[in-house]
Amino acid sequence: MTGPLLLGVRHHGPGSARAVRRALDTAGPRVVLIEGPPEADALAPLAAEEDMRPPVALLAHVVDEPGKSAFWPFAEFSPEWVALRWALEHGAQVRFIDLPAAHTLAMRDAEEKDKGAGAEDGAEEGAEEDVRVDPLRVLAETAGYDDAERWWEDVVEHREGDAFAALGEAMGALREELGDGGHGRDLVREAYMRLQVRAAVKEFGEDVAVVCGAWHVPALRQKTTVASDRALLKGLPKAKVDMTWVPWTHRRLARAGGYGAGIESPGWYGHLFSAPDRPVERWLTKVAGLLRDEDRIVSSAHVIEAVRLAESLAAMRGRPLAGLTETTDAVRAVLCEGSDVPLALIHDKLVVGDVLGEVPDAAPAVPLQRDLSRLQRGLRLKPAAAERELDLDLRGDTDVARSRLLHRLRLLGVPWGEPARSARGSTGTFRETWRLRWEPELSVRVAEAGIWGTTVIAAADAKAAADAVSATALADVTALAERCLLAELPDALPVVMRVLADRAALDADVGHLAQALPALVRALRYGDVRGTGTGALAGVATGLARRIFVGLPPACANLDTDAAEEMRGHVDAVHSAIGLLDDAELRVRWRSVLNTLAARDSVAGVVRGRCARILLDEGALEDEGAARLMGLALSPGTPPGEAAAWIEGFVGGGSGGGLLLVHDERLLGLVDAWLVGVEPDAFTDVLPLLRRTFSAYESGVRRTLGELVRRGPATSAPATGGLPPGFADELDLERADAVVPVVRMLLGAGG
C-alpha cells in the first residue's frame, strides 16, 4: 500500500460489498476505518459472535431522553458490515471514524429547536432539505438514465471489477460543481474523519483502509491542515449517549420505510450478494416457490420461459444482465399471466422481505429490555418482522401470561401487538386475538419505558399509576382501569380505583359518565374470566349506572342535532353495558328510564326513537305500544324534521330496522303514510336524513320494502288487530319443533 486505501462505497450496495472484500484481501491492511460513530468501537467485536445475524443496527440514544436516538443499520450486503467482519476475521483493528453520536444527537436536537423557532417566526421550514442532492441520481441522469437504481445495477452490480477509482473521480467532479450538495453537516463530519485518518496513518503507517460513502472520498483526499479541521469541530454541542446493537429488518432498509440512506429492494440486493451464480435463475425459482405456496399453478416450464424473457428484455434494453425491472416484467407476463395482484405479494415478501436480524445476549441493553427478552423466551413469543396473528385461549396459563405481557407492553407504549378481530369469528370472553409485528423502533420505545422500572410488570405498574393521576377525563380513568385488569397490575389498580372514585364523585356530566361505564363493565367481564378480583370495580360501576339513570332524562331535553346524535350513542353504550351487568334491579330501572325518554316530547326525536326501539327489542314494549309511539311521532302536528329523526332512531343505525319494517307491515304502513303526507317543501329538508337511514339497509331488504310499498297502503298497513300475510293467530308448535335439531347442531349440542 502506498497510502491510506480509500474505498468509496454505496451504503447497502452488494456490488460495493464484494469489491470491498476483494480490495481488503489484496491490500491486507492492519487497521480498517469505517464510517460510523466511534462510540461503537467497543461493540465491534460482537459482530463476530455466532448469535449476531444481520440486518442489525447500532442504536445510540441520549441517556436521559431515550426518545432522542439515531440508528446506523447494517445488512449482510452492506460494505461496512463486510469490512467489519473482514477485520475481525483477519485480526485487523477496527475503528469507526464518523462524527461521534454524542455530537450528532445534540446537533440534531439543536437544529429541531431552531426549526421550531423559525416556524414560529414565519420562516420556511424544511428549506434546506429541499435542495439536498442525491449524488447517484445526478450521475444516473448524466448517463441518460431515469432510474438511479437501474443505473447502479448496470455500472456496478452487473459488472466484474472494482469501481472505486471511477466512482471517486465522478464524486470529485460532483463536489467541484455542487460543493456540499446541501449536506451542510457533512463538512463537519468530514473534518472529523480526516483527523481520525491522520491519527491512524501516524500510528500504523500506510497499512490503513478507509470504507466510507463515495460522496466523502474527495473530501478525505483534500489537503487541509489539522488546525482548520479542528476549527470546524470547535464548540459543537454534546450529549451523554449510550449505544448498543439492535435487530433491524429488510423492510426498514427500504426507502418506503423512512430510512434516508435506504434502498428500494433490500431482498433483491440480498439475493444478488448471496447467490453464488446464475442470480436470475435462482431468483425466479424463489418467485415460483412463493407463488406455489399461495396455491398458484407454476411449473418448471414457466420458470424457464420467464428466464428467457428476462434475458431477452435485458438484451433489447442494452443492459449487461437482467435486473429487477426485467425479472419483474417477466414474472408479470409469464408467472402472473399479466396480473399485478400477485406482484404485490412478490414485492412485499421477496423484493423487500421480512428478514429480522438477531443480536447476542452479550450486547448492552437496559434492564427492561433484558427482562422483556427473558419473558419472550419463556413464553415462546419470538419477535418477527412479518405480521402474524396470535389467537389466545385465556383458559390456559401460558396464553394468559402472553396476554398479560402484550397488554403491559401496550400500556408502556410498546405496541408490539395490537388487538384484532379473530379470523375464526370467535367473540367469547375466553379468547383474544392479537396482530404481532416487531419493528426496530420498538427498541427505542423499550429504552424510553425503562424510566418506569427495571422489569415489565414494575414499569407497567408505575406507568399506570402515573397515568391515572395525570388523566383529565373520567373515561380515560375507566379505560385505564380496564387495561390494568387486562394487564393484571395489582399494585397500580388500587391507585387507579381511588382516582376513579374521586373523579366519578365530582363529575356531573352525564355524557362523561356514559362514556366511562362501558369500559368499567368490560373490565368486570374480562376480570371474571381471568380470575381477577373486581369487587371494587363492581361498586363503582353500579354507582355510575345509578347516577346516569337520574341525570339522563334532563340531559336529553332540548338538544340540537349534533348533541342529539351524540346522546343517542351514549344511550346505546349504556344499554350495552347494563346488559352485561348481572344486576336485575339495574335492568328494571334502566327500562323505566327508557320508557320515560321514549314518551317525553322535549327529548330529541332520534333519542326517543332509539329508546322505543330498544324497549321493543327487549320485549318491554308491545307491538301496540310501538305503533302508538310511532303514530304520535309521525302525527301531522310533529315537524317533519323531528319525525324523520324519530324514524332514524327507531329503524336506522344498522340495528336491523329494515327487517323490522319488513316483518311488521303495520309499522311500515305508518312510515309510508307519513312520508306521503309530507309537504313538498318539507320533503326536501328531510330527504337527506331519510336517505341516510334507508341506505344503511342491505340491498335485499330495500328491495323487499319497495315491493311491499308498491302494493299500496291497503295491503301494507292492515287494520289494527289484523295480521300481516304469513302469520297465524297462534304459534304452530309442530313447525317450530322442526327446527330444534338444526339449532342444537349449530350450538354444538348435538342433533
Order of alpha helices (4+ residues) and beta strands (2+ residues): beta-alpha-beta-beta-beta-alpha-beta-alpha-alpha-alpha-alpha-alpha-alpha-beta-alpha-alpha-beta-alpha-alpha-alpha-alpha-alpha-alpha-alpha-beta-alpha-beta-beta-alpha-alpha-alpha-alpha-alpha-alpha-alpha-alpha-alpha-alpha-alpha-alpha-alpha-alpha-alpha-alpha-alpha-alpha
